Amino acid sequence: MGFEAPREKDVQKTCIQWLALWGATAIRVNSGGMKIEKRYVPFNSEPGCSDVIACLPPNGRMLALELKKPGRDRTTAKRKAEQESFRAKVVKSGGLAIVATSLDELLAGLKAAGYDVR
C-alpha cells in the first residue's frame, strides 16, 4: 500500500472551500462537452478557460485558477496552449492567473501577488 496523490477534483474542492472561507466568491467552471449526433459540443465557449474563476477580496480582482493533478499532467499540447492563452488574457486585463497542484501552491501564488492569506 503506497501513498496516493490527491485527485484534481479533491484539490479543486479544497481550494474553492478555502477561497470561500477567505471571503472570495469562487465558482467551478464546467469545461467539458459531449457528443451529439456525431458532433462534439463543448459546454464552455471559451477555449482554455481555467477550472475555477473567483473574485478576490477586498477589490474584486479576478482570479483564474488552473488546477493540475499532483504528480501527473495529462494535458494535451493543444489544450495547454489554450489554457496559457486564456491566462494571458486574464493577466492582460488586470486579473491574476495561478496554476496549482495544491492549496499550498494557491496560497503561495496569492502571497506572491501581494495578498495577505494568513
N, CA, C and O atoms as CSV, one atom per row, in Angstrom:
chain,resi,resn,atom,element,x,y,z
A,1,MET,N,N,0.847,-1.178,0.000
A,1,MET,CA,C,0.000,0.000,0.000
A,1,MET,C,C,0.889,1.236,0.000
A,1,MET,O,O,1.636,1.467,0.951
A,2,GLY,N,N,0.811,2.036,-1.073
A,2,GLY,CA,C,1.641,3.227,-1.185
A,2,GLY,C,C,0.822,4.491,-1.037
A,2,GLY,O,O,-0.402,4.463,-0.903
A,3,PHE,N,N,1.527,5.578,-1.065
A,3,PHE,CA,C,0.884,6.883,-0.980
A,3,PHE,C,C,0.201,7.211,-2.298
A,3,PHE,O,O,0.807,7.072,-3.361
A,4,GLU,N,N,-1.037,7.640,-2.242
A,4,GLU,CA,C,-1.759,8.044,-3.445
A,4,GLU,C,C,-1.944,9.555,-3.422
A,4,GLU,O,O,-2.470,10.112,-2.458
A,5,ALA,N,N,-1.509,10.208,-4.485
A,5,ALA,CA,C,-1.654,11.664,-4.581
A,5,ALA,C,C,-3.136,12.025,-4.633
A,5,ALA,O,O,-3.945,11.256,-5.152
A,6,PRO,N,N,-3.494,13.193,-4.096
A,6,PRO,CA,C,-4.892,13.614,-4.157
A,6,PRO,C,C,-5.354,13.769,-5.606
A,6,PRO,O,O,-4.563,14.096,-6.490
A,7,ARG,N,N,-6.621,13.533,-5.831
A,7,ARG,CA,C,-7.192,13.723,-7.163
A,7,ARG,C,C,-7.389,15.221,-7.413
A,7,ARG,O,O,-7.546,16.006,-6.479
A,8,GLU,N,N,-7.377,15.594,-8.688
A,8,GLU,CA,C,-7.542,17.007,-9.035
A,8,GLU,C,C,-8.851,17.560,-8.477
A,8,GLU,O,O,-8.886,18.687,-7.983
A,9,LYS,N,N,-9.930,16.774,-8.552
A,9,LYS,CA,C,-11.218,17.277,-8.055
A,9,LYS,C,C,-11.196,17.504,-6.546
A,9,LYS,O,O,-11.906,18.376,-6.046
A,10,ASP,N,N,-10.384,16.726,-5.806
A,10,ASP,CA,C,-10.261,16.939,-4.361
A,10,ASP,C,C,-9.504,18.231,-4.067
A,10,ASP,O,O,-9.874,18.984,-3.166
A,11,VAL,N,N,-8.442,18.481,-4.832
A,11,VAL,CA,C,-7.681,19.727,-4.682
A,11,VAL,C,C,-8.581,20.910,-5.041
A,11,VAL,O,O,-8.566,21.935,-4.360
A,12,GLN,N,N,-9.361,20.764,-6.106
A,12,GLN,CA,C,-10.283,21.814,-6.533
A,12,GLN,C,C,-11.286,22.149,-5.428
A,12,GLN,O,O,-11.511,23.320,-5.121
A,13,LYS,N,N,-11.874,21.134,-4.844
A,13,LYS,CA,C,-12.858,21.338,-3.773
A,13,LYS,C,C,-12.225,22.055,-2.586
A,13,LYS,O,O,-12.814,22.983,-2.031
A,14,THR,N,N,-11.021,21.624,-2.196
A,14,THR,CA,C,-10.317,22.246,-1.076
A,14,THR,C,C,-10.029,23.717,-1.365
A,14,THR,O,O,-10.233,24.571,-0.502
A,15,CYS,N,N,-9.558,24.017,-2.570
A,15,CYS,CA,C,-9.233,25.397,-2.934
A,15,CYS,C,C,-10.484,26.275,-2.955
A,15,CYS,O,O,-10.449,27.406,-2.470
A,16,ILE,N,N,-11.580,25.771,-3.506
A,16,ILE,CA,C,-12.825,26.546,-3.539
A,16,ILE,C,C,-13.332,26.804,-2.121
A,16,ILE,O,O,-13.780,27.908,-1.814
A,17,GLN,N,N,-13.265,25.794,-1.262
A,17,GLN,CA,C,-13.699,25.974,0.128
A,17,GLN,C,C,-12.833,27.007,0.839
A,17,GLN,O,O,-13.353,27.862,1.557
A,18,TRP,N,N,-11.511,26.937,0.647
A,18,TRP,CA,C,-10.623,27.903,1.296
A,18,TRP,C,C,-10.920,29.313,0.789
A,18,TRP,O,O,-11.010,30.250,1.583
A,19,LEU,N,N,-11.072,29.471,-0.535
A,19,LEU,CA,C,-11.366,30.792,-1.091
A,19,LEU,C,C,-12.650,31.366,-0.486
A,19,LEU,O,O,-12.705,32.554,-0.165
A,20,ALA,N,N,-13.675,30.536,-0.331
A,20,ALA,CA,C,-14.936,30.995,0.261
A,20,ALA,C,C,-14.737,31.425,1.713
A,20,ALA,O,O,-15.262,32.456,2.133
A,21,LEU,N,N,-13.985,30.641,2.477
A,21,LEU,CA,C,-13.717,31.000,3.877
A,21,LEU,C,C,-12.912,32.292,3.974
A,21,LEU,O,O,-13.063,33.046,4.935
A,22,TRP,N,N,-12.072,32.547,3.000
A,22,TRP,CA,C,-11.229,33.745,2.950
A,22,TRP,C,C,-12.041,34.977,2.547
A,22,TRP,O,O,-11.596,36.108,2.748
A,23,GLY,N,N,-13.228,34.762,1.980
A,23,GLY,CA,C,-14.093,35.869,1.591
A,23,GLY,C,C,-14.224,36.082,0.097
A,23,GLY,O,O,-14.851,37.046,-0.342
A,24,ALA,N,N,-13.641,35.195,-0.685
A,24,ALA,CA,C,-13.748,35.291,-2.142
A,24,ALA,C,C,-15.035,34.614,-2.615
A,24,ALA,O,O,-15.601,33.771,-1.919
A,25,THR,N,N,-15.477,34.994,-3.793
A,25,THR,CA,C,-16.568,34.297,-4.460
A,25,THR,C,C,-15.934,33.454,-5.552
A,25,THR,O,O,-15.352,33.994,-6.492
A,26,ALA,N,N,-16.040,32.144,-5.440
A,26,ALA,CA,C,-15.367,31.242,-6.375
A,26,ALA,C,C,-16.357,30.244,-6.960
A,26,ALA,O,O,-17.223,29.721,-6.258
A,27,ILE,N,N,-16.214,29.989,-8.255
A,27,ILE,CA,C,-17.059,29.002,-8.918
A,27,ILE,C,C,-16.203,28.048,-9.740
A,27,ILE,O,O,-15.173,28.429,-10.296
A,28,ARG,N,N,-16.650,26.815,-9.803
A,28,ARG,CA,C,-16.011,25.808,-10.654
A,28,ARG,C,C,-16.596,25.963,-12.054
A,28,ARG,O,O,-17.810,26.085,-12.219
A,29,VAL,N,N,-15.736,25.958,-13.042
A,29,VAL,CA,C,-16.174,26.105,-14.428
A,29,VAL,C,C,-16.234,24.724,-15.069
A,29,VAL,O,O,-15.238,24.003,-15.111
A,30,ASN,N,N,-17.407,24.368,-15.562
A,30,ASN,CA,C,-17.558,23.092,-16.253
A,30,ASN,C,C,-17.116,23.293,-17.693
A,30,ASN,O,O,-17.798,23.961,-18.470
A,31,SER,N,N,-15.990,22.723,-18.044
A,31,SER,CA,C,-15.468,22.947,-19.393
A,31,SER,C,C,-15.411,21.662,-20.207
A,31,SER,O,O,-14.567,21.514,-21.091
A,32,GLY,N,N,-16.300,20.749,-19.910
A,32,GLY,CA,C,-16.366,19.505,-20.673
A,32,GLY,C,C,-17.190,19.678,-21.931
A,32,GLY,O,O,-17.357,20.785,-22.442
A,33,GLY,N,N,-17.691,18.585,-22.408
A,33,GLY,CA,C,-18.525,18.596,-23.592
A,33,GLY,C,C,-19.118,17.217,-23.806
A,33,GLY,O,O,-18.880,16.301,-23.019
A,34,MET,N,N,-19.874,17.074,-24.850
A,34,MET,CA,C,-20.451,15.770,-25.153
A,34,MET,C,C,-20.662,15.638,-26.655
A,34,MET,O,O,-20.696,16.626,-27.389
A,35,LYS,N,N,-20.799,14.407,-27.082
A,35,LYS,CA,C,-21.031,14.130,-28.491
A,35,LYS,C,C,-22.539,14.077,-28.732
A,35,LYS,O,O,-23.260,13.323,-28.078
A,36,ILE,N,N,-22.995,14.882,-29.672
A,36,ILE,CA,C,-24.406,14.905,-30.049
A,36,ILE,C,C,-24.473,14.689,-31.559
A,36,ILE,O,O,-23.964,15.493,-32.341
A,37,GLU,N,N,-25.112,13.588,-31.951
A,37,GLU,CA,C,-25.248,13.251,-33.371
A,37,GLU,C,C,-23.908,13.356,-34.105
A,37,GLU,O,O,-23.794,14.063,-35.106
A,38,LYS,N,N,-22.910,12.655,-33.603
A,38,LYS,CA,C,-21.572,12.558,-34.207
A,38,LYS,C,C,-20.772,13.861,-34.182
A,38,LYS,O,O,-19.737,13.962,-34.840
A,39,ARG,N,N,-21.242,14.854,-33.431
A,39,ARG,CA,C,-20.535,16.130,-33.351
A,39,ARG,C,C,-20.234,16.452,-31.897
A,39,ARG,O,O,-21.111,16.323,-31.043
A,40,TYR,N,N,-18.995,16.873,-31.599
A,40,TYR,CA,C,-18.627,17.249,-30.234
A,40,TYR,C,C,-19.131,18.660,-29.959
A,40,TYR,O,O,-18.857,19.582,-30.727
A,41,VAL,N,N,-19.865,18.827,-28.868
A,41,VAL,CA,C,-20.404,20.127,-28.479
A,41,VAL,C,C,-19.822,20.499,-27.120
A,41,VAL,O,O,-20.120,19.839,-26.124
A,42,PRO,N,N,-18.988,21.554,-27.061
A,42,PRO,CA,C,-18.397,21.950,-25.779
A,42,PRO,C,C,-19.422,22.643,-24.881
A,42,PRO,O,O,-20.327,23.322,-25.367
A,43,PHE,N,N,-19.270,22.466,-23.567
A,43,PHE,CA,C,-20.142,23.138,-22.599
A,43,PHE,C,C,-19.708,24.585,-22.390
A,43,PHE,O,O,-20.518,25.432,-22.012
A,44,ASN,N,N,-18.445,24.863,-22.634
A,44,ASN,CA,C,-17.888,26.175,-22.356
A,44,ASN,C,C,-17.406,26.772,-23.672
A,44,ASN,O,O,-16.695,26.106,-24.424
A,45,SER,N,N,-17.776,27.998,-23.957
A,45,SER,CA,C,-17.422,28.599,-25.243
A,45,SER,C,C,-16.052,29.268,-25.247
A,45,SER,O,O,-15.605,29.723,-26.299
A,46,GLU,N,N,-15.377,29.342,-24.109
A,46,GLU,CA,C,-14.060,29.982,-24.025
A,46,GLU,C,C,-12.974,28.919,-23.952
A,46,GLU,O,O,-12.776,28.320,-22.895
A,47,PRO,N,N,-12.262,28.670,-25.054
A,47,PRO,CA,C,-11.212,27.642,-25.027
A,47,PRO,C,C,-10.148,27.950,-23.972
A,47,PRO,O,O,-9.682,29.083,-23.859
A,48,GLY,N,N,-9.778,26.938,-23.212
A,48,GLY,CA,C,-8.724,27.088,-22.216
A,48,GLY,C,C,-9.151,27.730,-20.918
A,48,GLY,O,O,-8.309,28.008,-20.064
A,49,CYS,N,N,-10.447,27.972,-20.745
A,49,CYS,CA,C,-10.926,28.601,-19.508
A,49,CYS,C,C,-10.448,27.806,-18.297
A,49,CYS,O,O,-10.467,26.576,-18.302
A,50,SER,N,N,-10.022,28.520,-17.265
A,50,SER,CA,C,-9.497,27.874,-16.062
A,50,SER,C,C,-10.570,27.086,-15.325
A,50,SER,O,O,-11.765,27.276,-15.552
A,51,ASP,N,N,-10.125,26.194,-14.436
A,51,ASP,CA,C,-11.030,25.327,-13.677
A,51,ASP,C,C,-11.888,26.101,-12.686
A,51,ASP,O,O,-13.046,25.755,-12.453
A,52,VAL,N,N,-11.312,27.152,-12.101
A,52,VAL,CA,C,-12.008,27.945,-11.083
A,52,VAL,C,C,-11.837,29.422,-11.427
A,52,VAL,O,O,-10.738,29.872,-11.753
A,53,ILE,N,N,-12.934,30.165,-11.351
A,53,ILE,CA,C,-12.907,31.615,-11.521
A,53,ILE,C,C,-13.390,32.210,-10.203
A,53,ILE,O,O,-14.392,31.766,-9.642
A,54,ALA,N,N,-12.669,33.222,-9.712
A,54,ALA,CA,C,-13.031,33.816,-8.424
A,54,ALA,C,C,-12.882,35.331,-8.464
A,54,ALA,O,O,-12.100,35.875,-9.243
A,55,CYS,N,N,-13.649,35.998,-7.606
A,55,CYS,CA,C,-13.489,37.429,-7.334
A,55,CYS,C,C,-12.830,37.524,-5.970
A,55,CYS,O,O,-13.366,37.028,-4.978
A,56,LEU,N,N,-11.660,38.166,-5.920
A,56,LEU,CA,C,-10.873,38.201,-4.689
A,56,LEU,C,C,-11.184,39.433,-3.853
A,56,LEU,O,O,-11.413,40.518,-4.386
A,57,PRO,N,N,-11.188,39.252,-2.529
A,57,PRO,CA,C,-11.348,40.409,-1.659
A,57,PRO,C,C,-10.027,41.174,-1.575
A,57,PRO,O,O,-8.984,40.556,-1.790
A,58,PRO,N,N,-9.999,42.428,-1.289
A,58,PRO,CA,C,-11.156,43.277,-0.991
A,58,PRO,C,C,-11.684,44.015,-2.212
A,58,PRO,O,O,-12.700,44.704,-2.118
A,59,ASN,N,N,-11.007,43.885,-3.376
A,59,ASN,CA,C,-11.332,44.749,-4.508
A,59,ASN,C,C,-12.012,44.052,-5.685
A,59,ASN,O,O,-12.289,44.701,-6.693
A,60,GLY,N,N,-12.285,42.764,-5.588
A,60,GLY,CA,C,-12.974,42.054,-6.659
A,60,GLY,C,C,-12.105,41.651,-7.837
A,60,GLY,O,O,-12.621,41.311,-8.901
A,61,ARG,N,N,-10.781,41.688,-7.655
A,61,ARG,CA,C,-9.883,41.283,-8.746
A,61,ARG,C,C,-10.193,39.845,-9.155
A,61,ARG,O,O,-10.444,38.987,-8.309
A,62,MET,N,N,-10.171,39.599,-10.456
A,62,MET,CA,C,-10.467,38.255,-10.966
A,62,MET,C,C,-9.273,37.327,-10.779
A,62,MET,O,O,-8.126,37.704,-11.022
A,63,LEU,N,N,-9.565,36.114,-10.344
A,63,LEU,CA,C,-8.571,35.047,-10.271
A,63,LEU,C,C,-8.995,33.934,-11.222
A,63,LEU,O,O,-10.124,33.449,-11.161
A,64,ALA,N,N,-8.083,33.537,-12.096
A,64,ALA,CA,C,-8.268,32.352,-12.934
A,64,ALA,C,C,-7.344,31.289,-12.357
A,64,ALA,O,O,-6.123,31.415,-12.442
A,65,LEU,N,N,-7.915,30.252,-11.775
A,65,LEU,CA,C,-7.141,29.203,-11.109
A,65,LEU,C,C,-7.206,27.921,-11.925
A,65,LEU,O,O,-8.270,27.319,-12.070
A,66,GLU,N,N,-6.074,27.516,-12.451
A,66,GLU,CA,C,-5.958,26.265,-13.208
A,66,GLU,C,C,-5.359,25.223,-12.279
A,66,GLU,O,O,-4.256,25.402,-11.762
A,67,LEU,N,N,-6.086,24.140,-12.069
A,67,LEU,CA,C,-5.618,23.089,-11.167
A,67,LEU,C,C,-5.142,21.886,-11.960
A,67,LEU,O,O,-5.733,21.511,-12.972
A,68,LYS,N,N,-4.071,21.298,-11.484
A,68,LYS,CA,C,-3.488,20.114,-12.112
A,68,LYS,C,C,-3.379,19.012,-11.071
A,68,LYS,O,O,-3.181,19.278,-9.886
A,69,LYS,N,N,-3.508,17.781,-11.526
A,69,LYS,CA,C,-3.349,16.643,-10.619
A,69,LYS,C,C,-1.892,16.586,-10.159
A,69,LYS,O,O,-0.980,16.628,-10.985
A,70,PRO,N,N,-1.671,16.491,-8.857
A,70,PRO,CA,C,-0.293,16.409,-8.362
A,70,PRO,C,C,0.438,15.214,-8.961
A,70,PRO,O,O,-0.067,14.091,-8.955
A,71,GLY,N,N,1.630,15.473,-9.476
A,71,GLY,CA,C,2.473,14.395,-9.970
A,71,GLY,C,C,2.226,13.943,-11.391
A,71,GLY,O,O,3.017,13.173,-11.936
A,72,ARG,N,N,1.136,14.407,-12.012
A,72,ARG,CA,C,0.865,13.944,-13.376
A,72,ARG,C,C,-0.008,14.957,-14.117
A,72,ARG,O,O,-1.135,15.243,-13.714
A,73,ASP,N,N,0.532,15.485,-15.194
A,73,ASP,CA,C,-0.218,16.427,-16.023
A,73,ASP,C,C,-0.451,15.773,-17.377
A,73,ASP,O,O,0.488,15.598,-18.154
A,74,ARG,N,N,-1.692,15.415,-17.661
A,74,ARG,CA,C,-2.028,14.739,-18.919
A,74,ARG,C,C,-2.650,15.703,-19.933
A,74,ARG,O,O,-3.323,15.275,-20.871
A,75,THR,N,N,-2.423,16.993,-19.741
A,75,THR,CA,C,-2.979,17.988,-20.646
A,75,THR,C,C,-2.312,17.889,-22.015
A,75,THR,O,O,-1.086,17.833,-22.111
A,76,THR,N,N,-3.114,17.869,-23.062
A,76,THR,CA,C,-2.558,17.811,-24.420
A,76,THR,C,C,-1.889,19.141,-24.762
A,76,THR,O,O,-2.176,20.166,-24.144
A,77,ALA,N,N,-1.002,19.115,-25.745
A,77,ALA,CA,C,-0.292,20.330,-26.154
A,77,ALA,C,C,-1.275,21.417,-26.607
A,77,ALA,O,O,-1.097,22.591,-26.283
A,78,LYS,N,N,-2.310,21.024,-27.354
A,78,LYS,CA,C,-3.305,21.999,-27.821
A,78,LYS,C,C,-4.046,22.613,-26.641
A,78,LYS,O,O,-4.207,23.832,-26.568
A,79,ARG,N,N,-4.493,21.774,-25.724
A,79,ARG,CA,C,-5.234,22.261,-24.552
A,79,ARG,C,C,-4.349,23.154,-23.691
A,79,ARG,O,O,-4.794,24.187,-23.190
A,80,LYS,N,N,-3.084,22.745,-23.522
A,80,LYS,CA,C,-2.142,23.536,-22.726
A,80,LYS,C,C,-1.966,24.928,-23.339
A,80,LYS,O,O,-1.938,25.923,-22.614
A,81,ALA,N,N,-1.847,25.004,-24.660
A,81,ALA,CA,C,-1.704,26.295,-25.349
A,81,ALA,C,C,-2.955,27.154,-25.149
A,81,ALA,O,O,-2.850,28.362,-24.935
A,82,GLU,N,N,-4.135,26.534,-25.219
A,82,GLU,CA,C,-5.385,27.271,-24.993
A,82,GLU,C,C,-5.446,27.807,-23.566
A,82,GLU,O,O,-5.871,28.941,-23.345
A,83,GLN,N,N,-5.023,26.994,-22.596
A,83,GLN,CA,C,-5.028,27.418,-21.195
A,83,GLN,C,C,-4.057,28.572,-20.974
A,83,GLN,O,O,-4.384,29.533,-20.278
A,84,GLU,N,N,-2.864,28.485,-21.562
A,84,GLU,CA,C,-1.881,29.565,-21.426
A,84,GLU,C,C,-2.406,30.853,-22.056
A,84,GLU,O,O,-2.207,31.937,-21.507
A,85,SER,N,N,-3.070,30.743,-23.198
A,85,SER,CA,C,-3.643,31.907,-23.866
A,85,SER,C,C,-4.734,32.548,-23.002
A,85,SER,O,O,-4.791,33.772,-22.881
A,86,PHE,N,N,-5.598,31.725,-22.402
A,86,PHE,CA,C,-6.656,32.247,-21.540
A,86,PHE,C,C,-6.054,32.986,-20.345
A,86,PHE,O,O,-6.483,34.091,-20.012
A,87,ARG,N,N,-5.055,32.367,-19.700
A,87,ARG,CA,C,-4.427,33.008,-18.540
A,87,ARG,C,C,-3.750,34.321,-18.935
A,87,ARG,O,O,-3.784,35.286,-18.171
A,88,ALA,N,N,-3.141,34.367,-20.111
A,88,ALA,CA,C,-2.503,35.605,-20.581
A,88,ALA,C,C,-3.541,36.715,-20.761
A,88,ALA,O,O,-3.274,37.872,-20.435
A,89,LYS,N,N,-4.726,36.367,-21.278
A,89,LYS,CA,C,-5.803,37.357,-21.437
A,89,LYS,C,C,-6.251,37.891,-20.079
A,89,LYS,O,O,-6.498,39.087,-19.923
A,90,VAL,N,N,-6.352,36.995,-19.103
A,90,VAL,CA,C,-6.769,37.402,-17.758
A,90,VAL,C,C,-5.759,38.390,-17.179
A,90,VAL,O,O,-6.140,39.436,-16.655
A,91,VAL,N,N,-4.481,38.060,-17.274
A,91,VAL,CA,C,-3.428,38.919,-16.726
A,91,VAL,C,C,-3.388,40.260,-17.469
A,91,VAL,O,O,-3.230,41.310,-16.845
A,92,LYS,N,N,-3.529,40.227,-18.784
A,92,LYS,CA,C,-3.501,41.455,-19.583
A,92,LYS,C,C,-4.617,42.412,-19.173
A,92,LYS,O,O,-4.451,43.630,-19.246
A,93,SER,N,N,-5.749,41.866,-18.744
A,93,SER,CA,C,-6.874,42.718,-18.348
A,93,SER,C,C,-6.879,43.046,-16.854
A,93,SER,O,O,-7.863,43.574,-16.335
A,94,GLY,N,N,-5.777,42.731,-16.163
A,94,GLY,CA,C,-5.657,43.118,-14.756
A,94,GLY,C,C,-5.980,42.033,-13.757
A,94,GLY,O,O,-5.932,42.272,-12.550
A,95,GLY,N,N,-6.306,40.852,-14.227
A,95,GLY,CA,C,-6.614,39.747,-13.325
A,95,GLY,C,C,-5.360,39.006,-12.890
A,95,GLY,O,O,-4.242,39.375,-13.249
A,96,LEU,N,N,-5.567,37.977,-12.125
A,96,LEU,CA,C,-4.491,37.141,-11.602
A,96,LEU,C,C,-4.722,35.722,-12.098
A,96,LEU,O,O,-5.845,35.220,-12.044
A,97,ALA,N,N,-3.671,35.072,-12.579
A,97,ALA,CA,C,-3.772,33.689,-13.052
A,97,ALA,C,C,-2.762,32.837,-12.295
A,97,ALA,O,O,-1.580,33.173,-12.224
A,98,ILE,N,N,-3.239,31.733,-11.731
A,98,ILE,CA,C,-2.388,30.834,-10.946
A,98,ILE,C,C,-2.626,29.404,-11.418
A,98,ILE,O,O,-3.765,28.993,-11.644
A,99,VAL,N,N,-1.537,28.651,-11.565
A,99,VAL,CA,C,-1.606,27.214,-11.824
A,99,VAL,C,C,-1.130,26.541,-10.548
A,99,VAL,O,O,-0.057,26.866,-10.040
A,100,ALA,N,N,-1.921,25.603,-10.022
A,100,ALA,CA,C,-1.579,24.976,-8.743
A,100,ALA,C,C,-1.929,23.495,-8.737
A,100,ALA,O,O,-2.843,23.050,-9.431
A,101,THR,N,N,-1.180,22.743,-7.937
A,101,THR,CA,C,-1.486,21.327,-7.711
A,101,THR,C,C,-1.916,21.088,-6.273
A,101,THR,O,O,-2.173,19.950,-5.878
A,102,SER,N,N,-1.997,22.173,-5.480
A,102,SER,CA,C,-2.364,22.028,-4.069
A,102,SER,C,C,-2.826,23.377,-3.522
A,102,SER,O,O,-2.622,24.419,-4.145
A,103,LEU,N,N,-3.446,23.337,-2.359
A,103,LEU,CA,C,-3.829,24.567,-1.675
A,103,LEU,C,C,-2.587,25.385,-1.345
A,103,LEU,O,O,-2.610,26.610,-1.463
A,104,ASP,N,N,-1.508,24.734,-0.934
A,104,ASP,CA,C,-0.270,25.458,-0.625
A,104,ASP,C,C,0.229,26.257,-1.826
A,104,ASP,O,O,0.695,27.386,-1.669
A,105,GLU,N,N,0.133,25.680,-3.021
A,105,GLU,CA,C,0.569,26.401,-4.222
A,105,GLU,C,C,-0.356,27.575,-4.538
A,105,GLU,O,O,0.109,28.617,-4.999
A,106,LEU,N,N,-1.652,27.420,-4.298
A,106,LEU,CA,C,-2.580,28.540,-4.460
A,106,LEU,C,C,-2.204,29.662,-3.498
A,106,LEU,O,O,-2.120,30.824,-3.897
A,107,LEU,N,N,-1.978,29.315,-2.232
A,107,LEU,CA,C,-1.620,30.326,-1.230
A,107,LEU,C,C,-0.317,31.026,-1.591
A,107,LEU,O,O,-0.199,32.241,-1.434
A,108,ALA,N,N,0.661,30.265,-2.074
A,108,ALA,CA,C,1.940,30.858,-2.484
A,108,ALA,C,C,1.730,31.846,-3.636
A,108,ALA,O,O,2.344,32.912,-3.659
A,109,GLY,N,N,0.869,31.495,-4.585
A,109,GLY,CA,C,0.577,32.392,-5.701
A,109,GLY,C,C,-0.116,33.667,-5.250
A,109,GLY,O,O,0.190,34.754,-5.740
A,110,LEU,N,N,-1.050,33.533,-4.315
A,110,LEU,CA,C,-1.734,34.714,-3.776
A,110,LEU,C,C,-0.761,35.597,-3.000
A,110,LEU,O,O,-0.790,36.820,-3.136
A,111,LYS,N,N,0.104,34.984,-2.186
A,111,LYS,CA,C,1.115,35.753,-1.441
A,111,LYS,C,C,2.039,36.492,-2.395
A,111,LYS,O,O,2.348,37.663,-2.177
A,112,ALA,N,N,2.486,35.809,-3.461
A,112,ALA,CA,C,3.385,36.428,-4.442
A,112,ALA,C,C,2.722,37.629,-5.126
A,112,ALA,O,O,3.407,38.552,-5.569
A,113,ALA,N,N,1.394,37.612,-5.210
A,113,ALA,CA,C,0.652,38.716,-5.821
A,113,ALA,C,C,0.327,39.812,-4.807
A,113,ALA,O,O,-0.328,40.797,-5.147
A,114,GLY,N,N,0.782,39.643,-3.562
A,114,GLY,CA,C,0.596,40.678,-2.550
A,114,GLY,C,C,-0.601,40.514,-1.642
A,114,GLY,O,O,-0.931,41.436,-0.895
A,115,TYR,N,N,-1.262,39.373,-1.681
A,115,TYR,CA,C,-2.427,39.146,-0.822
A,115,TYR,C,C,-2.010,38.586,0.526
A,115,TYR,O,O,-1.078,37.788,0.621
A,116,ASP,N,N,-2.717,39.016,1.574
A,116,ASP,CA,C,-2.484,38.510,2.927
A,116,ASP,C,C,-3.363,37.276,3.114
A,116,ASP,O,O,-4.587,37.385,3.196
A,117,VAL,N,N,-2.740,36.118,3.180
A,117,VAL,CA,C,-3.503,34.868,3.265
A,117,VAL,C,C,-3.267,34.139,4.582
A,117,VAL,O,O,-3.379,32.915,4.647
A,118,ARG,N,N,-2.942,34.889,5.628
A,118,ARG,CA,C,-2.716,34.254,6.934
A,118,ARG,C,C,-3.966,33.617,7.457
A,118,ARG,O,O,-3.955,33.038,8.543
